[in-house]
């Protein structure tokens, strides 16, 4: 009698664990805000002059351990105050050009090269995305809520629903590795004067 229930329980456990390790979005929260900042074993501050340094935190993409790419926010002492571990399905899309930007609403915009642009909230929930395998390494949220994206041989602007409303291209460039030195790398939208 208990053998059947035990077998079902084991199957449920295996499915749950597999979902956690596969990056299944609804079962695993991958963002952590630390009430007490933690010391990362692999990062440290070796120069800090509090009289001259601008006080604040630093938000950046940390992929020096390919098996654990993440976005972290550190304080001036190098202690981690917040981190987001990339879901497994995005981990192969971090190099080159894993870009991160803090948005005015306290969400984070990041680029997963060859996969897309994602906006997450501080709980790690993806609240917006634009997926395209040609996206290379840069995206910026514009003051009107649109997003400016760099894609090797073009720079374009999308509105929140994904419609392209502006685009700039390079003539005579294929977008292959042969033309690597001719690619766009960074773009900034400047407000009119």
N, C-alpha and C positions, 0 to 999 in steps of 0.2 A: 504494500500500500504506500509506504513512504518512499520507495524506490522511484516511482514515477514523479512525485513532487520534487524529490531531490534532483532528478535529472533535469526537470524544467528550471529549477532554481539555478543549477550550474550553467545551463544554456543562457539564461538571462544575465548572469554574472559575466560570462564570456562576451556576450554581445555588448554589454555596458562598458567593459574594459576596452574592447576593440574600438568602440565608438570614441572613447576618451583619447586613445592613442592615435586615432586617424584624423583628429581635428574636427570631429562632428560638432558643429557650432552650438547646438542646443544643450548638450550635456556637460561641456567643460568651459568654465569661465577662465579665460586666459589673461585677464588683466588684474593687477594687484596694486592697491594703494596701501602703503605701509604706514601704520600709526606711528611707529618708531622707525626711522630710516634704518636700512640694513647696509652692512658693508659687503660689497661684492668681492668675492675672492680673486677676481681677475681684472679689476680696474682700481685705480687709485689716483689721488691727486698728489703730485710731487712738487708743485709750486703753487703757493697761494699767499698773496699779499693783500690782506683785507682792506688796507688803507687805499689801495689803488685799483683793485678788481671791482667790477660792477657786480653787486650782490644780486643773487637770484638763483634759479635752477637752470640746468641745461638739458634739453630734450634731443635725443639723437638715436639713429639706427645703430644697433650693436650687432654685428654679424661676424665677429672674429672667431666665434665657435659655430661653424656651419650647421651643426646638429641642434643648435639652440638660438636661432636668430630672434631678436627681440627689439622692441623700442623701449628705451629707458629714460627716466628723468632723474637726474642726480642733483644733490645740493652742492654747495661750495666745498664741502669736505669730501665729495666723491661718494657719498652714501646714496643708495637708491631709495627714492621716495615713491616712485611709481614705475611699473613695468608691464609690458604687454608682450606675451610670448606668441609669435606668429603661429597660426594653426598649421598643422602638418601639410595641408593642401597648398599652402602658400610658401613653404620653406625653400622650395627649389627656385623661387623667383626673387632672389635677393641680390644677385650680383651680375653685372655691375649696376650701380645706381639706385640702391635702396634709399629713397629720399623721404624725409619726415618734416612736417610743418605743424606747429600749434595754431589752431584756428581761434578767432575771437570768442567763439562759444565754448571754448575749453576742450573741444573735440580735437582729434588728431587726424591729419590728412597724410597718407603715405602712398608711395609708389612701389609696387612690386613689378620690377622690369619683366617684360614679356608676358605679363598677366593682366595688370590693370592699376587703377587708382582707387583707394579705399579711404573712407572716413569712418573712424571708430569713435565711440564715446569713451569716457573714462572707465566704464565697466567692461570694455572690450567688445561691445556689440557693434557690428558693422551696420552703420545707419545710412550709408550711401556708397555706391561703387560705380565705376565705369570700367568695364573689362574690354581689353583689346590686346592681342599678343604682340602688337608692334610698339606699344608704349615702352620708352626706353628708360628714362630716369629722372624726370622732373615734372612736377605739377604744383600749381599755386591756386589757392582759392582767391577769387577776386572780390572786391567790396560789394558787388551786386549779387553775390551768391553763385556765380558761374565759376567754372574751373578752367584754367589755362594749362594745357598739357603739351609736353614735348614728345614727339614720336619720330626719332631719327631724322627723317627728311621733311617733317612738317611740324608746325606749331599750330594748335587749334584751341578753340574755346567751346566748351559745352555748357548747356544750361542743366539744371538739376535733373531733368528727365532724360538727359543723354543726347539731345539734339545738338548737332554742331552748328554754331551760329557765326563763326569766323574761322578762317583757316589760311595759313601761309605755307607755301611749299618751295622747295629748291628745284630749279630746272636742271635737267641733265644729270641727276644723281639717282642711282638705282636703289639705294638703301641696303645694299649688300655689304659684306665685310670689305670688299674691294674698295668701297667708297667711305670707309670708316672715318677718315680724317675730314670728310666733308659734312658730317652729321651735325645737327643742332644738339646742344648739350644742356643749355639753360635758357630760360626766357622769363622776363618780368614784364608785367603790364604796368605802364606808367600813366597816371592820371593826367588829363590835359592841363596845360598851364593856364 
